[in-house]
Amino acid sequence: MNDPFGLDAAQTPADRRERIRANITMQMLKGFGIAGSVVFGPILFIYLLIGIGTLLPPESKEAVDPTPDSFVSNSPEPQVMDDGS
């Protein structure tokens, strides 16, 4: 009967240990690659955007803001209630 982990009963204990170490090592390297891509992926993406920005002509950086009033709030100022004390 075949073991799903590749650890057949016909193997010697030394072969089984070697196979287990190889499986564990591959899983650790795979996790290292995934963690590295999660950590360094966004950093590389930001540097890519910075690099593209440096290739743009200077006139594109001097353009007028297309939404100059976007930071202005239309809601009334909050009123502070005085409790009379």
N, C-alpha and C positions, 0 to 999 in steps of 0.2 A: 504494500500500500504506500502511495506517495504522500509525503507530508506537504502541506500547502506552503510551508516555509523553506522547502528544499532540504530538509533535515531527514533523510531516509534512515531507517533503522539499520541498513547495511553499512552505513558509514562508521568509521572508527570514531571514538570520542575526540581525538585530535582534529579529525576532519570536521566534525560537528562544531567544535569551538572556533575553528578557522572560518567556517561558513557564517556562524553567528556574528563574529567580529566583522566580517565583510558586510553583512546586512546592516549592522549598527553603524558602521562607518559611512556607508552610502546614505543612510537616513540622516545622519548628522550633517553630511555635506549638502544634502538636499535642503535641509532646514536652514543651513548657513546661507545658501543661495537665495532662498525665499526671503529670509530676514534682511539680507543685504539689498535685495531689490526693493523691499518695503521702505528701508531707511534711506538708501541712496537714490531711489527712483525720483522722488519729489525734488531732491536737491539738484539732480541732473536736469530735470525739467525746468527748474527755475533758471539755471545757468544757460539752458538752451534759449529760453525767452530773452534773457539778457543779451545773448549773442545775436539773436535776430534783431533786437532793438538797436544794437550798435551798427547794424548794416543799413538801417533806415536813414534817409536823408535828414539833415538838421531841420529842414522846413517842417517836417512832420511833428517835431517836438515843440515847435513854436506856434502851433495852431491854437485858435481860441477854444476855450472849453465849450463843448457842445451842450452842456447842461449847467449853466452858471448858477441857476437857482435851485439846484437839486438838494442843497444842504439846508435850505430855508424851510422851516416848519410852518404849516398853515394852521396848526392847532393853537388855540388861545393859551396865554401864559397861565400856569396853575396859580390859583389864588390861595393864600395862606389864611386859614380861619383863625381868628383870635378868640380864645375862649374866655376872655375878660379877666384873667387872673394877673 
